[in-house]
Amino acid sequence: MGRPMGGGRGMRPIDERAQRRLNAEAPRVDHLGSRVAGLFRPYVPRIVVTALLVVIGAALGVVPPLVIQRVFDDALFPASGAVNIPLLAALVGLMIGLYVASALVQVVQTWFTASVGNRVTGDLRVRMFEHLQSMELSFFARTKTGVIQSRLQNDVGGVSGVLTSTVTSILGNTVTVIASIVAMALIDWRLTILALVVMPPLVLIQRRVGQVRARIASETQQSLSELTAITQETLSVSGILLSKSFNRQRAELARYGAENDNQIALQVRQTMSGQGFFAVVTVLMSAIPAIIYLAAGFLIAGEVGSITAGAIVAFTTVQARLLMPLTSLMRVALEVQTSAALFARIFEYLDLTPAIVDRPDPLPLAAAPGPLGRIEFRDVTFRYPDASAESAPTLDGVSFVAEPGQHVAFVGPSGAGKTTVLYLTPRLYLAAHGSVRFAGADVRDLAGEDIVDHVGIVSQETYLFHATIRENLRYAKPDATDAEIERACRQANIHERIAGFEAGYDTVVGERGYRLSGGEKQRIAIARVLLKDPPVLLLDEATSALDTVSERVVQEAIASAARGRTTLTIAHRLSTVIGADVIHVLDGGRIVESGTHETLVRAGGLYAELAAEQLATGRALE
């Protein structure tokens, strides 16, 4: 009759209270059922075939016990007394054929189930990823990366389990239970009543055991998560550096050891939990056939109707198939609720509307009225989406024009709105009032891809993939030749350094480029933008991580690459703005001064104060 707690799909441990709590917290989505059904629409023929195979497989499973009855009563122990070898051989052959057919049906049904489930899951995963890609920058600024990853991986992954097991499990178990009860009734209705009276307590005990073990399994999983977190924190490059810097290795070992002891205790509890229940279950499961034998004995002794040995064997064989599907069906409501919650969380994200979208008929950039590379702000006011209505706007009535080939710099105190200017230029954010114009056209009228294709951005936080230097550079231009890559790196003053690495351009930079120095990462980022060769450069303190010598050389390279391009620079260092054609000084979201370096110094305003402070302290303009 199998183990009390089998590894079948219907008996997987679930902490039902915790799961119901999570389900209750799921968002409410209108027309959820019809939307879920819509996901399966492209695969209806496969679903129909899968359902038929499930029904056929479940039905085939209860036929062999009926054949067993004939084996005992007609072949092994016939009324004539002599074993009927031809009939026995035929019945045995039929049984083997049924087992083979059932196995083949199971294999084919599993393929169809996995095919449909994983295709729908894959469609959902791609839809979710594509939709997230379309969301505006502010969405990612206010949403934790872990939350996004959980929706994309855990929720969609959970749906995969629902699609590939729950539906077919419910259908298959229902057919199995119905077919088994019918087969038992056909064999002997009196024993059927007895078996059905005894089965419910056994199923309830099984369920109780699963709930107890699930709670301990949940605690065990939390402990494993804590161990993983400690490992990630302390054994990463940054974590090791921190623990060694403060001589905390022993403390970290003690923390890990304590959690490891907790994990050991939980594992022991999980192993031992429910052993008393298991003993009762084992006794009951063993006792049911014995009780049936006893009842059959009374029926035979009392001559209350006829019952044969074959009927008894067939009956107990069928009855043994009831426990697992009955237990699984008791969990149907929770599984359906859980799957609905997962789909609701997924559709909640799919229903998010990007704040920045192209118009139905965007103006081609080639048809823009102004020259390519002309950037203009007209009385732009901007407040970040998560800012309170009472707070001062980040930009307040900002206006300026950057002509093609012009180098325009922005300086000012921290929080003055300098970086926001760069975000608004390629339409990563939209101005609340006023307009940002690119090549003479309002950025709202242009396609976002058109704008970004003509803009190169180097931010303060350089991001490199865990890949080779060559792969990181080709992110800007996938079809770039080695000669183009080398030329861009020479312009960024990084080629000689890369050539000095053992693997050259095939050097793997490590997680977030950790194997490179800050200056090396920044110069590779600059080379990546130069490889793109855009008409507009946006430099958000692009030389902040460079030493004085490298800064001077890269500034010369940028100056050379910027010829014929519009360059907007966010600057803290005086050296990066001295040569700018125009310097705009931002303070409190407004442009308070504009001019060249010499003009602004002579004016004696905020710029002159910042410049004097930097010269006196040796610090960057802040």
N, C-alpha and C positions, 0 to 999 in steps of 0.2 A: 504493500500500500504506500510505500515511499516514506520519506522523512517527514516529521511533523512540520518543519519549517523548510520547505524546498526552495530551490533557487529559481523557480519559474517566475514568469513575468507577473502572474497574479499575486505572488507572495513577496514582492520586493518590499523591504521595510520602509514605512512612511510614518513620520511623526505627524499624526493626523491633526492634532491641535495646532501645531505650528503651521502646518500647511493650510488649514482653514483660516488661520489668522492672516497669512499672506494673501490668500484668495480674496478675503474681505477687503484688503487694502488695494486691490486692483482697480484701475480706472473703469468708469462706466462708458461703454461705447455703443452707440445706437446701431441697430441692425447687425449686431455682431454675428449671429448665425448665418445670415445671408452672405455676409462678407467672407466668412470662413469658407462657406460652400463655394463661393466664387473662386477661391484659390484652387479648388479641385476641378473646376470646369474643363481645363485643357486635357485632363486625364480621366475623363468619365469612362471611356471604353476599358481602360486598365482597371479602374475601380470596380466595374461590373464583373470583369473576369476574376478579380481578387475575391470579391464577395462570394461568387459561385464556388471558387476553390476552397474558401474557408468552410462553407456549408458542406461541400463534398467531403473535405478532410475530416470534419467533425463527425459526419454521418458514418464514414468508413470506420471510424474508431470504435463504434459500438457494434459493428457487425461481427467481428471475430468471436466475442463471447457467445453469440447465438449459434455460431458454427461449432463452438466448443461443446455446447449442449448436444448437438447432433453427434459429435465425435464420441462422447461418453455413452449416450443412450442408444445410438443406432450402429456404431462401429465397434467400440470397445466392449460394451456390455449390452448387446442386443437381446431381445426376448428369446431368440433361438439359443443363446448361450455361446455360440461360436463367434469369434472375432471376425468381422467382415473386412478383410484386408483391402479389397478393391475400393470399398466405400471409404475406409480409413485413409487410404492414400489420396483419394480424390478430395476428401475434406481437408486433409493436411495441406495438399497442394493449393486448395482454395484459400486457406488461412495465410499461407506464405504469400500467395498472390495479393491478398488484401493488404498485408503488411507492406509489400513492395509498392503497391498502388498508393497506399496512404503516405509512405515516405516520399514518393515522387511528387504527389500532390503537395505535400508540405514544402518540398524544395522549391517547386514552381511558385507556390503561393508566397513563400518568403521572398523570392526574387521580385514578384510583382509588388508586394507590400513595401519592400525596401526601395524599389524603384520609384514608386509613386510618392512615398513619404519623403525620401531624400530629395527628389526633384522639387516638390512643393517647398521643402525647407530651403533648398538652394535658391529657388525663386524669391522667397521671402528675404533671405540673407542679402541677395544682390539688391533687391528693392530697398531694403533698409539702408544699406551702405550708400546706394545712389542718392537716396533722399537726404541722408546726413551730409553727403558731399554738397548738396544744394543749399544747406542751411547757412545763414549769415554768420559772420565771425562772432557777433555778440552772443549767439547761442552757445558756442564752445567756451566763450569767456565766462559765462555764468553757470555752465553745467560741468559737473565733475567728469573727468575722463573715465573713471571707473564705472560711473552710472551708464554712460554711453556704451562702454564695452560690455556691461552686464546685459543691456537690452540686445545688443548685436550677437553676443555669444551665448549667454546663459538662457535668455528667454527663447531665442530662435532655436537653440540647442534643445531646450525642453520641449518645444513644439515638435521637434524631430522625433522624440520618444513617443509623443502622443500619436503622431501620424503613422509611425511604423509599428506601433504595438497596441495602443489602447483600443482603437476602433475595431481592429481585427480580433483582439483579445475578447472584447465584449461580445462580438458576433459569434466567434468560435465557441466561447464558454457557454453562451446561451443555447446554441444548437446542441452542444455536448450534453448539457444538463437535461434538456427536453428529450433528446434522443435516448439518453441513458434511462430516464424515468419510464419512457414508453417501453424500452426493451425490458426493463425490470418487470413492468406490469404484464407484458406479454409472457414472460417466463413464469411469474407467480405473483398475483396481486396481493396475496396475504403477506408474503415476505417484503413486498414493496412498502406496504404501510408500516411495517416494523422498522425497516431501514430508514424511512423518512422521519420517523419519530425520534430515532437515535441520532441522526445526522446533525440537526441544528445545534445541540450543545457542543458537539465536537467542533463545528465551524466557529462558534462564538469563542471557544477557548483558543483556537488557532489565531483568531483575530486579536484577542487580548495579548497573546504572546508577542505578536508582531508589533503592537503598539508599545509595549514595554521595551522591546529591543530597539525600536525606532528612536525612542527618546534618548537612550544611551548612545545609539549610533550618531544622533545629532550632536551630543556633547563631545563624542570622539572626533567628529568632523571639525567642530569648532576648535578643539585642541590641536588637531593637525594643521588647521589654518593658522593658528597662532605660532606653531613651530615653523611653518613656511614663512610667515611674516618676519619672525626673528632671524631666520636664515637669510632672507633677502636684505634685511636691514643691516645685518652685521657682516655678511660675507660679500657684499658688493664692494666695488673699489672705494666708493665714498665712505661706506660703513667701516671698512677695515682701516682706512686712513683716520677716521674719527676716533675709533676705539684705541688705536695705537697712539694717537696724539694725546689722548687723555689717560692713557694707561688703564683702559677699562676692559682688557681682555678677560680677566678673571671674573669680573662682574657679569659680562655677557655670557661666559661659560656657565655661571651659576644660574642665570636666567633661563638659558636653554636647558640646563639639567633639570631645573624644577618643572618646566613644562613637559619635558620628556618623561619624568616620573609620573606626572598626571596622565600622560598618554598611556603609559604602561598600565596604570591602575584602571583606566577606562577600558582598555582592551581586555583585561581580565574580567571586569564586570560584564562587558558585552558577551564574552564567552560563557560566563556562568549564569547570566540573566535568564530567567525563565526555565531553568533546568527542572524545577518542580512541575511547572506547567507541562514541559515536554514529557515528563514521566507519565503524567495523567493522560496526555494526548496519546502517547504510545500505547498505554494500557487500553484506552478506549478504541483506538484504531485496531488493535489486535483483538479486542473483545467483540467488535461488531460481527466479523465472520463467525466467531464462536457462538455468539447469540443466535445468529441465523442458523447455524448447524443445530443448536439446541431446539430452536423453534421448528425446524424441519423435522427433527426427531419426533417431537410431539405430534406433528401433523401426520407423519408416517405411522407412528404407534397408535394414534387415535383413529387412523384410517379416515382422516378428514380430507377428502380429496386426494388425488394422486400427485406425487412429487418424486422426481427421479434424481439420481446422483448427478447426471449431466445438468439438470436444471439448477441444482444447488451450486455447482462449480461455476456455471455460466452467470448465475445471479451475483455471487460474490465478486466475480471478475468485473462485471458492469458496475456494481456498487462501489468498487475501489476507485473508479474514475470520477466519482462525484465530488470528492472533497476539495480538490484544487479549484475546479471551475466555480463551485459554490462560494468558496472563500474569495475568489477573485471578483465575482459578481457583487459581493457585499461592499466592495470598494468602488463600485462603478460611479456612484454619486460624487465621491470625492475626486475621482480622476476626471470626470466630465467638468466639474467645477474648476479644477486645477487647469485643465486645458483651456477653458474659457478665459481664465485669468491671464494665462500666458498670451493668448491671442489678443486680449484687450490691451495688454501692455505694449505689444508690438504695434497694433493699429493706432494706439495713442501717439506713438512716434511718427508713424506713417501719415497721420493726420496733421502733424505740425506744418504750418504754412511758413515758408521762408519769408523773412521780412523784406528781402531784396530779390526781386525777380525781373527778368527782361520783359519789356512790353511785347505784345503779340507781334508787332511789326517793327522791330528795332531799326534804327537808322544805321546803315552800313558806315563804318568808320571812313571808308574812302569817299563817302558823300558828305562828310562833315564840312561845315563852311569854313573852318579855320585851318591854319597850317598844322600838320602833324607835329606834336611835341609842345603845343601851346597849352599851358595850364592856367586856368583862371578861376579864382574864388570871388563870387559876387555876394557880399553881405551875408556870409555863411554863419548860421547859428546852429550849434549842435550840443545835444546833451545825451550821454550814454543811456541805453534803455533801462538799466537798473538803477539809475539815479533818481532821487526823489524830485517831485515837482517843485519843491521849495528851494532846492539847491541851485547854485549859480551854474549856468551852462558852461561846458568845457570850452567851447568857442562861442564868441559873442560878436556878431557883425564883422567877421574877418573878410577882408577883400585884398586881393593882390593878383598880379599877372606875372607868369613866368614864360618868357618867349623861347622859341626853339634855340637850342645852343646856349641858353643862359644858365648860369649857376646861381641858384637862390638858396640862401641858408636861413635857418630859423634857430634863434637862441632865446634863452630866457630861463627863469627859475623852474624847478621841478614842478610838474603839474600845471604848467602854463598852457598846455594844449599843443605842444610841438608835434608829438607823435600822431596826434589825432589828425593833423593836417595831412600826414602821409597816408593814414587809413582812408580818408575821404577821397583822395585823389584817384585811386583805382576802383572806387565804389565798394570797398570792403564795408563801409558804413554809408548811410545816406544822411545828408544835411536835413535838419528839421525845417529850417527856413533858408532862403537864399538858394543859390545854385553853384554847383561845381561844374566847370566846363572843361572838356577834353577835346582838343582840336576844334574849338569853337562851338561844340555841341554839348548840351546838358548831358551829364553822365546817365541820367534817367532814360534818355532817349536812345542810348547806345546799348549794344549787347555787352554783357560783362566780360565774356571771353575775348571780344575784340579789344577791350581796354587792356585787360591783363596781358594779352599777347604782345602789347607794345610798351609794357612797363617792366622794369627790373627792380626788385626790392632786396636790399641787404639790411636785415634787422639787427638789433642789439644782440638778441639771443640767436646765435648761429645753430642751425639744426642740420646735422649730418646723419644719414642712415648708417646702420651697422652693415656696411658694404665696402667695396673698394673705393679708392679715390676716383678712379675712372667712372665707376657707376654713379657716384654722387655727382660728378660733373655732368654726366650725360642726362641727368634728371632734367636739366634745362633744355637740352637739345639731343633727343635720343639718337638721331642720325649723325651726330657730330663725328668728324674724322679725328684720328689721333693728332694730326697736324693742327687742327682747329683747337683741340683741347690744350695742346702744348702752347699755342700762341696765347690763349686766354690766361694760362698759368704764368707765362712770362710777363704779361701785362700786370698781373696781380703780384708779381715778385715772389712766386711760390714754386716755380718750375725747378730751380736748382735744389731746393730743399726736398722736393718729391723725388727727384732723380737720385738723391743721396740715400733714400730708403732702399733696403735690400730688394724689395719687390716693386719698387718704383710706383707707377700709377696703379698697380694691382695690390697695393698695400691696403689691408682692411683697417678702417679707421677706428673700429670698436663702437660700443654703445654710445650714441650721441657724440661720436668723435672723440671719446675719452683718451685715446692713445695719442692724440695730437695736442700740441699746446694751444692756448687760446688764440695766439697770433696766427698759427698755422691754420686753425679752423676758420678764422675770419678771412684770411686770404683765399682759402679754397672757396668760401662762400662768394667772395667778390669775383673770383675767376668763373664761378658758375653763372653769375649774372652777366659777366662780360661775354661768356660763350653764347648766351641767349641773344646778345647784341640788340637790345631794345632802344628805341628813340628817347625813352624817358627813364632816368635813373632816380630811385628813391633810396636815400642812404640814411638809415636811422643809426647815427653814431657808428658808422661802418668801420672806423679805425680805432674803436675804444679799447680793443684788446691787444693792440700792437705796441711794441716798444718804439722809442723815438726814431731809431734808424729805419725800421720797417715801415713806420708810419709815413715818414718822408718819402720813401720809395713808392709805397702804395698810393700816396696822394698824387705823386707825379704820374703813376699809371692811370689813376682815375681821371686826372686832369686830361691826359692824352685820350683816354677812351671816351671822355665826355664831350669832346669836340663834336659839334653838330647835334648834340643831344641836350634835352632839358634835364637838369640835375637839381633835385630838391634834397637838401642836406639838413638833418637834425644834428646840431653841433653842441658839444660841451667844451671841447678844447678850442682854445683861441687859434691854434695853428690850422685847424680845419676850415676856418671861415675867413681868414684874412684875405684870401684871393677870390672870394665870392663876388659876383657882379652886384648882387643885392643881398643885404642882411636884414631880415625882419625880426624885431625883438618882440616876443610875446610875453604878456604878463596878465594874469587873470582872464585868459581867453581872448584878449584883444591885442592887436598889433599896436604897440605904443611908440615904436620908432622904426624907421626904415632908412637904409642908405648903405654906403660902403663902409669898410672898417675905419678908414681915416675920418670920414664924415661923422660917423657915430662917436668916435673917440673925442673928436673936437666938440661935439654937441654937449658932452658932459652929462648925459642922461643915464638910464639904467644900464645900457650896454657899457658905457665907460666905467661905471661902478663895478660891474661884473669883471670887466677886463682888468681893472686895477687890482681887484681882489685876487684874481688868478695869478697875476704877475707877482703879487706880494706873497702869496701862500704857496705858489707852485701847483695849485689845484685846478682841475678843469672847471669850466663855467657850469654852474649848477643853478 
